[in-house]
Amino acid sequence: MICRDATSTTDDTPPVWCHHCSMTVPGSEMGLKLNSAWIDDLRWHRDQYRQSRFQWTSSDALLAATEFTRGRQSFTTLSELRELSQARRSAAAYATVCQRAFGEAARHARRGLETTTSWSAVARELDTTVVTCSASSHFSIWSQAHERTNPQVARVQKIVDGLYFSNPLIRAWELKQLWDLYAAAEDILEDTLVDLAVELDGFRRADAIAQAADVRTVAGLGHRIKAQRAQRGAIGDPRRTPHQYS
């Protein structure tokens, strides 16, 4: 993941107010917070809707994963491992579109909230990290309009447009929930792919398993399995249960 340096000056950095002439000038160290009402509205929004209008459960994450497997939930063969690999790539691509949409909204929120290049205020209000906001904004900048939308993004955008109080910060918050859902679906598919690769070990050639999993080498597959087990665990590990809010 390529991350933009959060300390660099960019064209979308809002200007600051010069205290002696009330004109905008770039580069001042004075920081006037703009649109503080956006923060109040987001906090009210989260309280009113018990965090979000767009809500999902672990069952929804599983259902989202099946969007990319044509409804299949059980996998046993080498050919089905290939199907799982393709499904995971498709889920990753879909999640990336959601991330770009979030990044665009987050960038617009930053323009109105702060006069510095820092992402800290936006990240704090969205319960995420500066790196997540910065990287997502970077991806959105270097994408075309059609690469920042899909049917689910359009659905969330419509929800936000229909709110009585709507602003880029609320939009970013709701789109982050959508992105998290499809990231969770991608994780489920990766878990299943690794589980099947482990089960097939000893019954199929190691290089055939690696090829079906779209990994160049057997060693690479081993690293992939090790990474998944370290981050998510084996079947039954509670870390595999997706949660909308941490």
SETI-632769 format. One record per residue (C-alpha): residue number from 1; residue in three letters; x, y, z. Coordinates in pm, whole numbers. Layout:
# SETI-632769
+-----+------+--------+--------+--------+
: seq : type :     c1 :     c2 :     c3 :
+-----+------+--------+--------+--------+
: NUM :  ala :      X :      Y :      Z :
...
+-----+------+--------+--------+--------+
***
This chain:
# SETI-632769
+-----+------+--------+--------+--------+
: seq : type :     c1 :     c2 :     c3 :
+-----+------+--------+--------+--------+
:   1 :  met :      0 :      0 :      0 :
:   2 :  ile :    146 :    337 :   -101 :
:   3 :  cys :     91 :    612 :    150 :
:   4 :  arg :    120 :    982 :     89 :
:   5 :  asp :    347 :   1168 :    326 :
:   6 :  ala :    109 :   1337 :    568 :
:   7 :  thr :    354 :   1624 :    619 :
:   8 :  ser :    393 :   1717 :    254 :
:   9 :  thr :    220 :   2018 :    101 :
:  10 :  thr :    -53 :   1931 :   -146 :
:  11 :  asp :   -286 :   2124 :   -371 :
:  12 :  asp :   -587 :   2030 :   -156 :
:  13 :  thr :   -440 :   2183 :    160 :
:  14 :  pro :   -687 :   2447 :    284 :
:  15 :  pro :   -551 :   2799 :    331 :
:  16 :  val :   -529 :   2963 :    673 :
:  17 :  trp :   -655 :   3298 :    785 :
:  18 :  cys :   -401 :   3576 :    823 :
:  19 :  his :   -485 :   3741 :   1157 :
:  20 :  his :   -409 :   4098 :   1051 :
:  21 :  cys :   -589 :   4127 :    718 :
:  22 :  ser :   -850 :   3847 :    715 :
:  23 :  met :   -724 :   3715 :    384 :
:  24 :  thr :   -619 :   3357 :    310 :
:  25 :  val :   -248 :   3286 :    289 :
:  26 :  pro :    -72 :   2949 :    257 :
:  27 :  gly :    186 :   2815 :    496 :
:  28 :  ser :     97 :   2997 :    817 :
:  29 :  glu :    137 :   2801 :   1140 :
:  30 :  met :   -183 :   2945 :   1279 :
:  31 :  gly :   -463 :   2690 :   1270 :
:  32 :  leu :   -821 :   2808 :   1249 :
:  33 :  lys :  -1065 :   2518 :   1266 :
:  34 :  leu :  -1342 :   2547 :   1009 :
:  35 :  asn :  -1682 :   2381 :   1003 :
:  36 :  ser :  -1662 :   2256 :   1361 :
:  37 :  ala :  -2036 :   2199 :   1324 :
:  38 :  trp :  -1948 :   1903 :   1100 :
:  39 :  ile :  -1792 :   1730 :   1399 :
:  40 :  asp :  -2096 :   1801 :   1616 :
:  41 :  asp :  -2324 :   1670 :   1342 :
:  42 :  leu :  -2122 :   1351 :   1304 :
:  43 :  arg :  -2133 :   1287 :   1677 :
:  44 :  trp :  -2508 :   1349 :   1681 :
:  45 :  his :  -2543 :   1121 :   1379 :
:  46 :  arg :  -2356 :    838 :   1550 :
:  47 :  asp :  -2559 :    877 :   1866 :
:  48 :  gln :  -2890 :    900 :   1680 :
:  49 :  tyr :  -2832 :    590 :   1465 :
:  50 :  arg :  -2636 :    388 :   1722 :
:  51 :  gln :  -2320 :    461 :   1524 :
:  52 :  ser :  -2431 :    434 :   1158 :
:  53 :  arg :  -2718 :    422 :    917 :
:  54 :  phe :  -2529 :    155 :    724 :
:  55 :  gln :  -2508 :   -133 :    968 :
:  56 :  trp :  -2393 :   -490 :    918 :
:  57 :  thr :  -2338 :   -808 :   1117 :
:  58 :  ser :  -2104 :  -1106 :   1084 :
:  59 :  ser :  -2378 :  -1282 :    887 :
:  60 :  asp :  -2385 :   -990 :    643 :
:  61 :  ala :  -2009 :  -1022 :    595 :
:  62 :  leu :  -2052 :  -1391 :    510 :
:  63 :  leu :  -2334 :  -1305 :    270 :
:  64 :  ala :  -2113 :  -1041 :    107 :
:  65 :  ala :  -1840 :  -1303 :     61 :
:  66 :  thr :  -2085 :  -1532 :   -121 :
:  67 :  glu :  -2150 :  -1253 :   -372 :
:  68 :  phe :  -1813 :  -1346 :   -520 :
:  69 :  thr :  -1855 :  -1727 :   -501 :
:  70 :  arg :  -2197 :  -1742 :   -672 :
:  71 :  gly :  -2352 :  -1842 :   -342 :
:  72 :  arg :  -2115 :  -2130 :   -270 :
:  73 :  gln :  -2001 :  -2168 :     92 :
:  74 :  ser :  -1836 :  -2512 :     90 :
:  75 :  phe :  -1514 :  -2593 :    -98 :
:  76 :  thr :  -1329 :  -2925 :   -121 :
:  77 :  thr :  -1138 :  -2964 :   -449 :
:  78 :  leu :   -838 :  -2816 :   -625 :
:  79 :  ser :  -1058 :  -2658 :   -890 :
:  80 :  glu :  -1268 :  -2499 :   -617 :
:  81 :  leu :   -947 :  -2360 :   -468 :
:  82 :  arg :   -895 :  -2181 :   -800 :
:  83 :  glu :  -1250 :  -2045 :   -778 :
:  84 :  leu :  -1181 :  -1924 :   -424 :
:  85 :  ser :   -867 :  -1745 :   -539 :
:  86 :  gln :  -1059 :  -1564 :   -811 :
:  87 :  ala :  -1339 :  -1478 :   -569 :
:  88 :  arg :  -1093 :  -1331 :   -320 :
:  89 :  arg :   -936 :  -1115 :   -591 :
:  90 :  ser :  -1281 :   -993 :   -696 :
:  91 :  ala :  -1372 :   -911 :   -335 :
:  92 :  ala :  -1043 :   -723 :   -293 :
:  93 :  ala :  -1116 :   -518 :   -606 :
:  94 :  tyr :  -1467 :   -437 :   -481 :
:  95 :  ala :  -1333 :   -335 :   -140 :
:  96 :  thr :  -1078 :   -109 :   -309 :
:  97 :  val :  -1356 :     79 :   -487 :
:  98 :  cys :  -1522 :    134 :   -148 :
:  99 :  gln :  -1190 :    253 :     -7 :
: 100 :  arg :  -1149 :    508 :   -286 :
: 101 :  ala :  -1500 :    642 :   -223 :
: 102 :  phe :  -1418 :    673 :    146 :
: 103 :  gly :  -1087 :    845 :     63 :
: 104 :  glu :  -1261 :   1102 :   -153 :
: 105 :  ala :  -1509 :   1189 :    122 :
: 106 :  ala :  -1234 :   1197 :    385 :
: 107 :  arg :  -1029 :   1437 :    171 :
: 108 :  his :  -1325 :   1671 :    136 :
: 109 :  ala :  -1378 :   1653 :    511 :
: 110 :  arg :  -1015 :   1743 :    576 :
: 111 :  arg :  -1042 :   2048 :    353 :
: 112 :  gly :  -1318 :   2186 :    571 :
: 113 :  leu :  -1195 :   2078 :    912 :
: 114 :  glu :   -833 :   2184 :    926 :
: 115 :  thr :   -595 :   2438 :    785 :
: 116 :  thr :   -290 :   2213 :    809 :
: 117 :  thr :   -189 :   1906 :    611 :
: 118 :  ser :   -250 :   1684 :    914 :
: 119 :  trp :   -509 :   1408 :    895 :
: 120 :  ser :   -529 :   1380 :   1272 :
: 121 :  ala :   -865 :   1551 :   1326 :
: 122 :  val :  -1037 :   1352 :   1051 :
: 123 :  ala :   -886 :   1022 :   1164 :
: 124 :  arg :   -983 :   1088 :   1524 :
: 125 :  glu :  -1348 :   1156 :   1441 :
: 126 :  leu :  -1369 :    855 :   1208 :
: 127 :  asp :  -1212 :    616 :   1462 :
: 128 :  thr :   -937 :    524 :   1219 :
: 129 :  thr :   -572 :    605 :   1157 :
: 130 :  val :   -391 :    885 :    980 :
: 131 :  val :   -230 :    628 :    748 :
: 132 :  thr :   -571 :    485 :    653 :
: 133 :  cys :   -709 :    829 :    570 :
: 134 :  ser :   -398 :    942 :    384 :
: 135 :  ala :   -360 :    623 :    180 :
: 136 :  ser :   -731 :    611 :     91 :
: 137 :  ser :   -723 :    973 :    -20 :
: 138 :  his :   -417 :    899 :   -234 :
: 139 :  phe :   -596 :    608 :   -403 :
: 140 :  ser :   -901 :    824 :   -474 :
: 141 :  ile :   -695 :   1106 :   -625 :
: 142 :  trp :   -528 :    868 :   -871 :
: 143 :  ser :   -853 :    704 :   -979 :
: 144 :  gln :  -1123 :    793 :  -1226 :
: 145 :  ala :  -1483 :    860 :  -1125 :
: 146 :  his :  -1607 :    515 :  -1228 :
: 147 :  glu :  -1332 :    358 :  -1015 :
: 148 :  arg :  -1477 :    520 :   -704 :
: 149 :  thr :  -1830 :    387 :   -728 :
: 150 :  asn :  -2025 :     62 :   -744 :
: 151 :  pro :  -2386 :    -29 :   -660 :
: 152 :  gln :  -2321 :    -43 :   -285 :
: 153 :  val :  -2127 :    285 :   -281 :
: 154 :  ala :  -2412 :    448 :   -474 :
: 155 :  arg :  -2655 :    309 :   -218 :
: 156 :  val :  -2464 :    459 :     73 :
: 157 :  gln :  -2423 :    790 :   -110 :
: 158 :  lys :  -2800 :    803 :   -157 :
: 159 :  ile :  -2853 :    733 :    213 :
: 160 :  val :  -2623 :   1020 :    309 :
: 161 :  asp :  -2781 :   1256 :     55 :
: 162 :  gly :  -3118 :   1191 :    216 :
: 163 :  leu :  -3007 :   1283 :    567 :
: 164 :  tyr :  -3135 :   1607 :    718 :
: 165 :  phe :  -2782 :   1684 :    835 :
: 166 :  ser :  -2524 :   1578 :    577 :
: 167 :  asn :  -2159 :   1671 :    536 :
: 168 :  pro :  -1838 :   1512 :    405 :
: 169 :  leu :  -1742 :   1384 :    750 :
: 170 :  ile :  -2069 :   1191 :    787 :
: 171 :  arg :  -2030 :   1068 :    429 :
: 172 :  ala :  -1681 :    940 :    505 :
: 173 :  trp :  -1803 :    769 :    822 :
: 174 :  glu :  -2080 :    582 :    641 :
: 175 :  leu :  -1856 :    484 :    350 :
: 176 :  lys :  -1598 :    353 :    596 :
: 177 :  gln :  -1861 :    111 :    729 :
: 178 :  leu :  -1922 :    -15 :    376 :
: 179 :  trp :  -1552 :    -55 :    310 :
: 180 :  asp :  -1512 :   -247 :    636 :
: 181 :  leu :  -1789 :   -486 :    531 :
: 182 :  tyr :  -1622 :   -580 :    204 :
: 183 :  ala :  -1279 :   -595 :    367 :
: 184 :  ala :  -1434 :   -845 :    612 :
: 185 :  ala :  -1573 :  -1042 :    317 :
: 186 :  glu :  -1227 :  -1051 :    163 :
: 187 :  asp :  -1085 :  -1180 :    494 :
: 188 :  ile :  -1345 :  -1459 :    504 :
: 189 :  leu :  -1248 :  -1568 :    155 :
: 190 :  glu :   -879 :  -1561 :    241 :
: 191 :  asp :   -943 :  -1768 :    555 :
: 192 :  thr :  -1135 :  -2025 :    350 :
: 193 :  leu :   -871 :  -2034 :     79 :
: 194 :  val :   -594 :  -2102 :    330 :
: 195 :  asp :   -802 :  -2364 :    512 :
: 196 :  leu :   -861 :  -2551 :    187 :
: 197 :  ala :   -495 :  -2528 :     85 :
: 198 :  val :   -398 :  -2682 :    420 :
: 199 :  glu :   -658 :  -2959 :    383 :
: 200 :  leu :   -538 :  -3046 :     33 :
: 201 :  asp :   -177 :  -3077 :    148 :
: 202 :  gly :    -76 :  -3441 :    120 :
: 203 :  phe :   -357 :  -3522 :   -123 :
: 204 :  arg :   -240 :  -3301 :   -408 :
: 205 :  arg :    104 :  -3190 :   -522 :
: 206 :  ala :    230 :  -2885 :   -336 :
: 207 :  asp :    308 :  -2697 :   -658 :
: 208 :  ala :    -44 :  -2767 :   -790 :
: 209 :  ile :   -193 :  -2626 :   -470 :
: 210 :  ala :     24 :  -2316 :   -493 :
: 211 :  gln :    -74 :  -2264 :   -857 :
: 212 :  ala :   -443 :  -2300 :   -778 :
: 213 :  ala :   -404 :  -2048 :   -497 :
: 214 :  asp :   -241 :  -1809 :   -746 :
: 215 :  val :     93 :  -1817 :   -567 :
: 216 :  arg :    414 :  -1843 :   -768 :
: 217 :  thr :    603 :  -2089 :   -546 :
: 218 :  val :    541 :  -2347 :   -276 :
: 219 :  ala :    750 :  -2135 :    -41 :
: 220 :  gly :    529 :  -1837 :   -119 :
: 221 :  leu :    221 :  -2038 :    -33 :
: 222 :  gly :    384 :  -2138 :    294 :
: 223 :  his :    444 :  -1772 :    382 :
: 224 :  arg :     84 :  -1689 :    293 :
: 225 :  ile :    -50 :  -1965 :    517 :
: 226 :  lys :    179 :  -1859 :    800 :
: 227 :  ala :     69 :  -1494 :    771 :
: 228 :  gln :   -300 :  -1584 :    770 :
: 229 :  arg :   -265 :  -1810 :   1072 :
: 230 :  ala :    -72 :  -1543 :   1263 :
: 231 :  gln :   -330 :  -1274 :   1190 :
: 232 :  arg :   -655 :  -1470 :   1187 :
: 233 :  gly :   -587 :  -1814 :   1332 :
: 234 :  ala :   -729 :  -2151 :   1235 :
: 235 :  ile :  -1095 :  -2253 :   1207 :
: 236 :  gly :  -1285 :  -2148 :   1519 :
: 237 :  asp :  -1047 :  -1867 :   1616 :
: 238 :  pro :  -1252 :  -1572 :   1750 :
: 239 :  arg :  -1039 :  -1331 :   1548 :
: 240 :  arg :  -1221 :  -1458 :   1242 :
: 241 :  thr :  -1554 :  -1318 :   1358 :
: 242 :  pro :  -1597 :   -982 :   1184 :
: 243 :  his :  -1713 :   -681 :   1384 :
: 244 :  gln :  -1836 :   -353 :   1245 :
: 245 :  tyr :  -1703 :   -150 :   1536 :
: 246 :  ser :  -1383 :   -220 :   1722 :
+-----+------+--------+--------+--------+
***
